[in-house]
Amino acid sequence: MINLKNNIPIFIKRKLLEHNLSLKELSLKSSIPYPTLKSLNSGNKSSPQLQTILKIAALFNCSIDEVLGRDFKHYYNKNFKYGTLEINQAINNLKSFIKYKIIENNLTLSRLSLNVGFSDKLLADFFKSEDCVKTLSTLAICGIADYFNASIDEMIGRVSYNPKEFDDRTNNNYPIT
């Protein structure tokens, strides 16, 4: 499993140096509370909120996978224009991606949860939630991305490799079975 406690601080420290920023300046530019960034930078958070990682990736115009330290092959030699997303859009796109993949792979939510190494109720609870900002943990999202060999940016709709497929997914044409 990915080690976010080590990977995220490495990314933050590298970007602070590259952009000649302090942690406080990063907090102001990203609208992420300073204590949250301080905790991330010191490796005290093992699974930060998706919204926090999304803000960091947006500020540095990079992939979420890069922020998390995932070495993802689809990014090599490609210039992506990352879309701007609100957290509720990202969550809806993530749900659409998962729906599409469980149908494509003839899975159930509980089977996928178990295959990824989490409770069989994890994804069912995520889909039942009416809270538009409640999401999966970053570790769970990484597990699903690894399972489907997908980029997190594709999963949440920041980039799209197949526009037709993505449009179909995000229009919620795939029911949960």
C-alpha positions in Angstrom: 0.0 0.0 0.0 1.1 3.5 -0.7 2.9 5.5 2.1 1.2 8.9 2.1 2.9 9.9 5.4 6.2 9.9 3.5 5.2 10.8 0.0 3.2 13.9 0.6 5.8 15.7 2.7 8.4 14.9 0.0 6.2 16.5 -2.6 5.4 19.5 -0.5 9.0 20.2 0.5 10.1 19.9 -3.2 7.4 22.3 -4.4 8.1 24.8 -1.6 11.7 24.9 -2.8 10.9 25.0 -6.5 8.4 27.9 -6.0 10.4 29.7 -3.2 7.3 29.5 -0.9 6.9 29.1 2.8 4.3 26.8 4.3 2.3 29.9 5.4 2.4 31.3 1.9 1.2 27.9 0.5 -1.6 28.0 3.0 -2.7 31.4 1.9 -2.5 30.6 -1.9 -4.3 27.2 -1.5 -6.9 28.2 1.1 -5.8 25.2 3.1 -5.5 25.9 6.8 -2.0 26.2 8.0 -2.3 23.5 10.7 -3.5 21.0 8.1 -0.5 21.8 5.8 1.9 21.7 8.8 0.5 18.3 9.7 0.8 17.0 6.1 4.3 18.4 5.8 5.5 16.7 9.0 4.0 13.4 8.0 1.4 13.3 10.7 -1.5 12.7 8.4 -1.8 9.2 6.9 -4.8 9.9 4.7 -5.6 13.5 4.0 -9.0 14.6 2.7 -9.4 14.5 -1.1 -10.4 18.2 -1.1 -7.0 19.1 0.4 -5.0 17.1 -2.1 -7.2 18.5 -4.9 -6.3 22.1 -3.8 -2.6 21.3 -3.7 -2.6 19.7 -7.2 -4.6 22.6 -8.6 -2.2 25.2 -7.1 0.9 23.5 -8.6 -0.9 22.4 -11.8 0.1 18.8 -11.4 -1.6 15.5 -11.1 -3.1 14.2 -7.8 -1.1 11.1 -8.4 2.1 13.2 -8.3 1.1 14.8 -5.0 0.4 11.4 -3.5 3.7 9.9 -4.8 2.0 7.4 -7.2 4.2 6.7 -10.2 1.6 6.6 -12.9 2.7 5.7 -16.4 -0.1 7.6 -18.2 1.5 10.9 -17.4 4.8 10.4 -19.1 5.4 12.6 -22.1 2.0 14.1 -22.0 0.9 17.6 -21.2 -2.5 17.7 -19.6 -4.8 20.6 -19.0 -6.2 19.8 -15.6 -9.8 20.8 -15.1 -11.0 22.8 -12.2 -13.4 20.9 -10.0 -15.4 21.6 -6.9 -15.3 18.7 -4.4 -18.9 17.7 -5.0 -18.1 17.4 -8.7 -15.1 15.3 -8.0 -17.1 13.0 -5.7 -19.9 12.6 -8.3 -17.3 11.8 -11.0 -15.6 9.3 -8.6 -19.0 7.6 -8.0 -19.6 7.5 -11.8 -16.1 6.0 -12.4 -16.7 3.3 -9.8 -20.2 2.5 -11.2 -18.8 2.2 -14.7 -15.9 0.0 -13.6 -18.0 -2.4 -11.5 -20.3 -3.0 -14.4 -17.4 -3.3 -16.9 -15.7 -5.8 -14.6 -18.9 -7.6 -13.4 -18.3 -6.7 -9.8 -20.4 -5.6 -6.8 -19.6 -2.8 -4.5 -18.9 -5.2 -1.7 -16.6 -7.4 -3.8 -14.7 -4.4 -5.0 -14.3 -3.1 -1.4 -12.9 -6.5 -0.4 -10.7 -6.8 -3.4 -9.1 -3.4 -2.6 -8.6 -4.6 1.0 -11.2 -2.7 2.9 -14.5 -3.5 4.6 -17.2 -4.9 2.4 -19.5 -2.0 3.4 -17.0 0.8 2.5 -18.3 1.5 -1.0 -21.9 0.9 -0.2 -21.7 3.4 2.6 -20.0 5.9 0.2 -22.8 5.5 -2.3 -25.6 5.8 0.3 -24.2 9.0 1.7 -26.4 12.1 0.9 -23.6 14.4 2.1 -22.2 16.0 -1.1 -18.7 16.4 0.4 -18.4 13.0 2.2 -15.9 11.0 0.3 -13.7 7.9 0.6 -10.4 8.2 2.3 -7.4 9.0 0.2 -6.0 5.5 0.9 -9.2 3.9 -0.3 -9.1 6.1 -3.5 -5.5 5.1 -4.1 -6.5 1.4 -3.6 -9.3 1.7 -6.2 -6.9 3.5 -8.6 -4.3 0.8 -8.2 -6.9 -2.0 -8.7 -8.1 -0.5 -12.0 -4.7 0.8 -13.0 -6.2 4.3 -13.3 -5.1 7.8 -12.6 -6.9 9.5 -9.7 -7.3 12.6 -11.9 -9.2 10.5 -14.5 -11.3 8.9 -11.8 -12.5 12.3 -10.5 -12.7 14.0 -13.8 -9.8 16.4 -13.8 -8.5 14.7 -17.1 -10.2 12.5 -19.5 -8.5 10.0 -21.8 -11.7 9.0 -23.7 -14.1 12.0 -23.9 -17.1 9.9 -25.1 -16.6 7.3 -22.4 -16.2 10.0 -19.7 -19.3 11.9 -20.8 -21.3 8.7 -20.7 -20.0 8.0 -17.2 -20.6 11.4 -15.8 -24.1 11.5 -17.1 -24.7 8.6 -14.7 -26.0 6.3 -17.3 -24.6 3.3 -15.4 -26.8 2.1 -12.5 -25.5 0.3 -9.5 -26.4 -3.3 -9.5 
